[in-house]
Amino acid sequence: MINTTQQVLTALSEPEKTARALIEWGAGRFERAGLVYGHGTDNALDEAASLVLHSLSIGYDQPDSVLDRPLGESDFVRARALLEQRILTRRPAAYLLDEAWFAGLPFFVDERVLVPRSPLAELIAARFSPWIDPQRVSSIVDIGTGSGCIAIACATAFPQVKVDATDVSRDALDVARVNVARHGLEARVNLLESDLFVALAGKTYDIIVSNPPYVSREEVEQLPEEFRHEPASGLLAGEDGLDIVVRMLVEAANYLASDGILVVEVGYTHEVLQAQYPEVPFMWLDFDNGGTGVFLLEASVLKEFQATFSQVVKQRRAS
């Protein structure tokens, strides 16, 4: 509906009372205010559109002519106020709306959890094919589930599978429970308070998937204001961003089926991780819809290098 490549060069001092005019006015204001994106949109026009359309209950599948219909005063004021909040508070749009989309599904979010935005959505939609045969998958665990979006997306993609989902944060698990109930998956998504695999003793999985904290201390300190509304515990992972991932690599082999796979997002920390383990054959995945820094390791590789992973953790603790 909205031309995402359109450039808005000027912002009207007072927009006309239509959705289209509000979107263009908001985008212009956003550009002049120097807002930062990355929580579901990557430009001013899409960000303004998400706020206006949600405020007016206009779906993206509505005909373009809907954007030019005159708005009532109350609708106009409400939508404009939401655009102004985005500028004044620098809160990501998802927090203003209490909603974000992931893998084609809506999720409740607030500042207790990160805003979903992982390229893992594309892999889940493909049911982790061709890296594993979807028909033989019987167990999945999502480590560091946050809002529950990855676990719920996995349960949706694999309707025959029960999914475990862990998080160390009780606040995050409270949000995840809302989303599990919203999608009617209480019987198939099991939420557990756990530091990585601690609460999973004796269990093994065909797929271990995770989008853990992986941001270095220096990078956290330099993040734009929009990202500072997110919980630091969901971003910060020590001085170099690897504190969580190196522990996961040591432990994952003990919880993975013999022909299972570990899939982990580490974003732009992938170069640091590869340098930490130059001999490990990480398989770095490509995505049609954008996104980098997701690795895949098979169970056999994790077993082969388990001693290496353990030694690195010991060295890091001693330093």
C-alpha positions as CSV (number, residue, x, y, z in Angstrom):
1,M,0.0,0.0,0.0
2,I,2.8,2.4,0.9
3,N,5.6,3.1,-1.5
4,T,8.5,2.4,0.8
5,T,11.0,4.0,-1.7
6,Q,9.2,7.3,-1.8
7,Q,11.3,10.2,-0.4
8,V,9.5,12.8,1.7
9,L,11.4,16.0,1.3
10,T,9.3,18.3,3.4
11,A,6.9,18.0,6.3
12,L,3.7,20.0,6.4
13,S,3.3,22.3,9.3
14,E,-0.3,20.9,9.6
15,P,-1.2,17.8,7.6
16,E,-4.5,17.3,5.8
17,K,-6.9,15.0,7.6
18,T,-6.2,11.8,5.7
19,A,-4.1,8.8,6.5
20,R,-1.8,9.5,3.6
21,A,-1.2,13.0,4.6
22,L,-0.5,12.0,8.2
23,I,2.0,9.3,7.1
24,E,3.9,11.8,4.9
25,W,3.8,14.5,7.6
26,G,5.0,12.0,10.2
27,A,7.8,10.7,7.9
28,G,9.0,14.2,7.3
29,R,9.0,15.0,11.0
30,F,10.9,11.8,11.7
31,E,13.6,12.6,9.2
32,R,14.1,16.1,10.6
33,A,14.2,14.7,14.1
34,G,16.9,12.2,13.1
35,L,15.1,9.1,14.4
36,V,16.8,5.7,14.3
37,Y,15.0,2.6,13.0
38,G,15.7,-1.1,13.1
39,H,12.8,-2.4,15.2
40,G,10.7,-3.8,12.4
41,T,11.2,-0.9,9.9
42,D,14.3,0.7,8.4
43,N,13.1,4.0,7.2
44,A,10.9,7.0,8.2
45,L,8.0,6.4,5.8
46,D,7.5,2.8,6.9
47,E,7.8,3.7,10.5
48,A,5.2,6.5,10.2
49,A,2.9,4.2,8.2
50,S,3.0,1.5,10.9
51,L,2.0,4.0,13.6
52,V,-0.8,5.7,11.6
53,L,-2.3,2.5,10.1
54,H,-2.3,0.8,13.5
55,S,-3.9,3.8,15.2
56,L,-6.6,4.0,12.5
57,S,-7.1,0.2,12.4
58,I,-6.3,0.1,8.7
59,G,-4.8,-3.1,7.4
60,Y,-1.9,-3.3,4.9
61,D,-4.2,-5.3,2.7
62,Q,-6.7,-2.5,2.3
63,P,-7.1,-0.7,-1.0
64,D,-4.9,2.3,-1.5
65,S,-8.0,4.6,-1.8
66,V,-8.6,4.1,2.0
67,L,-5.6,6.4,2.6
68,D,-7.3,9.4,1.1
69,R,-10.6,9.2,2.9
70,P,-11.3,12.1,5.3
71,L,-10.6,11.4,8.9
72,G,-12.8,12.4,11.8
73,E,-11.3,14.8,14.3
74,S,-10.7,12.2,17.1
75,D,-9.0,9.7,14.7
76,F,-6.8,12.5,13.3
77,V,-5.8,13.7,16.7
78,R,-5.0,10.2,18.0
79,A,-2.9,9.2,15.1
80,R,-1.0,12.5,15.1
81,A,-0.3,12.2,18.8
82,L,1.2,8.8,18.3
83,L,3.6,10.2,15.7
84,E,4.6,12.9,18.1
85,Q,5.2,10.4,20.9
86,R,7.6,8.6,18.6
87,I,9.7,11.8,18.3
88,L,9.4,13.0,21.9
89,T,10.1,9.6,23.6
90,R,12.4,7.9,21.0
91,R,10.6,4.7,21.9
92,P,10.5,2.2,19.1
93,A,7.1,2.0,17.4
94,A,6.6,-1.6,18.7
95,Y,6.6,-0.3,22.3
96,L,4.2,2.5,21.4
97,L,1.8,0.0,19.9
98,D,2.5,-2.9,22.3
99,E,2.8,-5.1,19.3
100,A,5.4,-6.4,16.8
101,W,5.2,-8.9,14.0
102,F,7.6,-11.9,13.6
103,A,7.3,-14.8,11.1
104,G,3.9,-13.4,10.0
105,L,2.5,-13.5,13.5
106,P,1.6,-10.7,15.9
107,F,3.2,-10.5,19.4
108,F,2.6,-8.4,22.4
109,V,5.8,-6.6,23.4
110,D,6.8,-4.0,26.0
111,E,10.1,-2.9,27.5
112,R,10.6,-6.1,29.4
113,V,11.6,-7.8,26.1
114,L,13.5,-7.0,22.9
115,V,11.5,-6.1,19.9
116,P,11.4,-9.2,17.6
117,R,13.5,-8.7,14.4
118,S,15.6,-11.8,13.8
119,P,16.4,-13.3,10.4
120,L,15.6,-16.6,12.0
121,A,12.0,-16.0,11.0
122,E,12.9,-16.9,7.4
123,L,14.6,-20.1,8.5
124,I,11.6,-21.1,10.7
125,A,9.2,-20.5,7.8
126,A,11.3,-22.9,5.8
127,R,11.0,-25.4,8.7
128,F,14.9,-25.4,9.0
129,S,15.1,-27.1,5.6
130,P,17.4,-28.1,4.0
131,W,19.5,-28.4,7.1
132,I,17.2,-31.0,8.7
133,D,14.3,-33.1,7.5
134,P,11.2,-31.3,8.9
135,Q,9.3,-34.6,8.9
136,R,11.6,-36.2,11.5
137,V,11.6,-33.2,13.9
138,S,10.0,-34.2,17.2
139,S,11.5,-31.8,19.7
140,I,12.7,-28.1,19.6
141,V,14.0,-25.8,22.3
142,D,14.4,-22.0,22.1
143,I,17.1,-20.8,24.5
144,G,16.5,-17.2,25.7
145,T,13.0,-16.9,24.4
146,G,12.2,-13.3,25.4
147,S,8.8,-12.5,24.1
148,G,8.4,-16.2,23.0
149,C,8.3,-15.2,19.3
150,I,10.8,-17.8,18.1
151,A,9.3,-20.6,20.2
152,I,5.7,-19.8,19.0
153,A,6.8,-19.4,15.4
154,C,8.5,-22.9,15.7
155,A,5.3,-24.4,17.2
156,T,3.3,-22.9,14.4
157,A,5.7,-24.2,11.7
158,F,5.8,-27.7,13.3
159,P,2.2,-28.3,14.5
160,Q,3.1,-31.9,15.6
161,V,5.9,-30.7,17.9
162,K,6.0,-29.5,21.5
163,V,8.5,-26.7,22.0
164,D,10.4,-25.9,25.2
165,A,11.4,-22.2,25.7
166,T,13.8,-21.0,28.4
167,D,14.7,-17.6,29.7
168,V,16.6,-16.4,32.8
169,S,14.3,-13.4,33.1
170,R,11.0,-13.7,34.9
171,D,9.8,-10.5,33.3
172,A,10.4,-11.9,29.9
173,L,8.6,-15.1,30.7
174,D,5.6,-13.1,31.8
175,V,5.5,-11.5,28.4
176,A,6.0,-14.8,26.7
177,R,3.0,-16.3,28.6
178,V,0.8,-13.6,27.2
179,N,1.9,-14.5,23.7
180,V,1.6,-18.2,24.2
181,A,-2.0,-17.7,25.4
182,R,-2.7,-15.3,22.5
183,H,-1.8,-17.9,20.0
184,G,-3.6,-20.7,21.9
185,L,-0.4,-22.8,22.3
186,E,-0.4,-23.5,26.1
187,A,-0.5,-27.2,25.4
188,R,2.5,-27.1,23.1
189,V,4.9,-24.4,24.2
190,N,6.4,-25.0,27.6
191,L,8.0,-22.0,29.2
192,L,10.8,-22.6,31.8
193,E,12.8,-20.2,33.9
194,S,16.4,-21.3,33.2
195,D,19.9,-20.1,32.7
196,L,20.6,-21.7,29.3
197,F,20.1,-25.5,29.8
198,V,19.9,-25.7,33.6
199,A,16.2,-26.7,33.7
200,L,16.5,-29.1,30.8
201,A,18.4,-32.0,32.5
202,G,17.9,-35.3,30.7
203,K,16.3,-33.8,27.7
204,T,17.5,-33.9,24.1
205,Y,16.3,-32.0,21.0
206,D,16.3,-32.2,17.3
207,I,16.7,-28.5,17.0
208,I,18.2,-26.0,19.5
209,V,17.6,-22.5,18.3
210,S,18.6,-19.3,20.0
211,N,18.9,-15.5,19.6
212,P,20.8,-14.8,22.8
213,P,22.4,-11.5,24.0
214,Y,25.5,-10.9,21.8
215,V,26.3,-7.1,22.0
216,S,29.7,-6.0,23.5
217,R,29.9,-3.5,26.3
218,E,31.4,-0.8,24.1
219,E,28.7,-1.2,21.5
220,V,25.9,-1.1,24.1
221,E,27.3,2.2,25.4
222,Q,27.2,3.6,21.9
223,L,23.6,2.5,20.9
224,P,21.1,5.1,19.8
225,E,18.5,6.2,22.2
226,E,15.8,3.9,20.6
227,F,17.8,0.8,21.6
228,R,18.2,2.0,25.1
229,H,14.5,1.4,25.7
230,E,15.2,-2.3,25.4
231,P,16.3,-4.4,28.4
232,A,20.1,-4.3,28.6
233,S,20.1,-7.9,29.7
234,G,18.7,-8.9,26.3
235,L,21.6,-7.2,24.5
236,L,24.8,-7.1,26.7
237,A,27.0,-10.2,26.8
238,G,30.2,-9.2,28.4
239,E,33.1,-7.1,27.0
240,D,33.2,-8.8,23.6
241,G,29.6,-10.0,23.3
242,L,30.4,-13.7,23.5
243,D,29.8,-14.5,27.2
244,I,26.5,-16.3,26.6
245,V,27.4,-18.0,23.2
246,V,30.6,-19.6,24.4
247,R,28.8,-21.2,27.3
248,M,26.1,-22.4,24.9
249,L,28.6,-24.0,22.7
250,V,30.0,-26.0,25.6
251,E,26.7,-27.3,26.8
252,A,24.6,-27.7,23.6
253,A,26.1,-31.1,22.6
254,N,24.7,-32.6,25.8
255,Y,21.1,-31.6,24.8
256,L,21.2,-32.3,21.1
257,A,20.1,-35.5,19.4
258,S,22.8,-37.3,17.5
259,D,21.6,-36.0,14.2
260,G,20.3,-32.6,15.5
261,I,21.3,-29.1,14.7
262,L,22.2,-26.0,16.8
263,V,21.2,-22.7,15.2
264,V,22.3,-19.4,16.9
265,E,22.1,-15.8,15.9
266,V,25.1,-13.7,16.9
267,G,24.6,-10.8,14.5
268,Y,27.6,-8.6,13.8
269,T,29.6,-10.4,16.5
270,H,30.1,-13.3,14.1
271,E,33.7,-12.1,13.2
272,V,34.7,-12.1,16.9
273,L,33.2,-15.6,17.4
274,Q,35.0,-17.0,14.3
275,A,38.2,-15.5,15.5
276,Q,37.7,-17.0,18.9
277,Y,37.4,-20.5,17.3
278,P,39.3,-20.3,14.0
279,E,39.4,-24.1,13.6
280,V,35.6,-24.6,14.1
281,P,33.7,-25.0,10.8
282,F,30.7,-22.7,11.6
283,M,28.2,-22.8,8.8
284,W,27.1,-19.2,8.3
285,L,23.6,-19.0,6.8
286,D,22.4,-16.7,4.0
287,F,18.9,-15.1,4.0
288,D,16.8,-13.9,1.0
289,N,15.2,-11.2,3.1
290,G,18.4,-9.8,4.6
291,G,20.2,-10.5,7.9
292,T,23.6,-12.0,8.7
293,G,25.4,-13.6,11.6
294,V,23.4,-16.8,12.1
295,F,25.5,-20.0,12.4
296,L,24.5,-23.7,12.3
297,L,26.5,-26.5,13.8
298,E,25.6,-30.2,13.6
299,A,25.7,-32.4,16.7
300,S,28.7,-34.3,15.5
301,V,30.7,-31.0,15.1
302,L,29.7,-29.9,18.6
303,K,30.9,-33.2,20.0
304,E,34.2,-33.0,18.0
305,F,35.0,-29.5,19.4
306,Q,33.5,-29.8,22.8
307,A,37.0,-29.9,24.5
308,T,38.0,-26.8,22.5
309,F,34.8,-24.9,23.6
310,S,35.4,-25.9,27.2
311,Q,39.0,-24.7,27.2
312,V,38.0,-21.3,25.8
313,V,35.4,-20.9,28.6
314,K,38.1,-21.8,31.2
315,Q,40.5,-19.3,29.7
316,R,37.9,-16.5,29.7
317,R,37.0,-17.1,33.3
318,A,40.6,-17.0,34.3
319,S,41.3,-13.8,32.5
